[in-house]
Amino acid sequence: MAKKTMYKVQVGAYKSKANAEKMATKLKKRGFPTAIIQINGLWKVQSGAFSIKNNAELRKTDLKRAGFDAVIVTV
């Protein structure tokens, strides 16, 4: 069975877990679902995991409208 591509909307990547938690708190206060994961020594703050790229694009647009930089990463 082939693995399905997931599109995650990432708002930041930090060396410090504390900085990642600060960003996550800002996102949560604005109503965005938030997750922090550690990959390759960086704490990554993400808002949403989607199987459909367009849904990730919509979240990215909402985040940008709220004043956050965001990029889509695939896994």
C-alpha positions as CSV (number, residue, x, y, z in Angstrom):
1,M,0.0,0.0,0.0
2,A,1.4,3.4,-1.0
3,K,1.9,6.0,1.6
4,K,-0.3,9.0,1.2
5,T,1.3,12.4,1.1
6,M,0.4,14.7,4.0
7,Y,0.6,18.5,3.8
8,K,1.4,20.2,7.0
9,V,1.3,24.0,7.5
10,Q,4.4,25.1,9.4
11,V,4.6,28.4,11.1
12,G,8.1,28.2,12.6
13,A,11.1,26.0,13.4
14,Y,13.1,26.8,16.5
15,K,16.3,25.6,18.2
16,S,14.6,26.4,21.5
17,K,11.5,24.5,22.7
18,A,10.5,27.5,24.7
19,N,10.4,29.7,21.6
20,A,8.3,27.1,19.8
21,E,5.9,27.0,22.8
22,K,5.6,30.8,22.6
23,M,4.6,30.7,19.0
24,A,2.2,27.8,19.6
25,T,0.5,29.8,22.4
26,K,0.1,32.8,20.0
27,L,-1.5,30.5,17.4
28,K,-3.8,28.9,20.0
29,K,-5.0,32.3,21.2
30,R,-6.0,33.1,17.6
31,G,-8.0,29.9,17.4
32,F,-5.6,27.8,15.3
33,P,-5.0,24.1,16.1
34,T,-1.4,23.7,16.9
35,A,1.2,21.0,17.2
36,I,4.9,21.0,18.1
37,I,7.1,18.3,16.8
38,Q,10.9,17.8,17.0
39,I,12.7,16.9,13.8
40,N,16.5,17.0,13.3
41,G,17.1,19.0,16.4
42,L,14.5,21.7,15.6
43,W,11.1,22.3,17.3
44,K,8.6,22.8,14.5
45,V,5.3,24.6,15.1
46,Q,2.6,23.4,12.8
47,S,-1.1,24.0,12.3
48,G,-2.9,21.2,10.6
49,A,-2.1,18.1,8.6
50,F,-4.1,17.6,5.5
51,S,-4.3,14.9,2.8
52,I,-5.6,17.4,0.3
53,K,-3.2,20.2,-0.7
54,N,-5.9,22.7,-1.2
55,N,-7.0,22.4,2.4
56,A,-3.5,23.1,3.5
57,E,-3.4,26.2,1.2
58,L,-6.6,27.5,2.8
59,R,-5.1,27.1,6.3
60,K,-1.9,28.9,5.1
61,T,-4.0,31.7,3.8
62,D,-5.9,32.0,7.1
63,L,-2.7,32.1,9.0
64,K,-1.2,34.8,6.7
65,R,-4.4,36.9,7.1
66,A,-3.9,36.6,10.9
67,G,-0.3,37.9,10.6
68,F,1.7,34.6,10.7
69,D,4.2,33.5,8.2
70,A,3.5,30.0,7.0
71,V,4.8,27.4,4.6
72,I,3.5,24.0,3.5
73,V,5.7,21.0,4.1
74,T,5.0,17.5,2.9
75,V,5.6,14.2,4.8
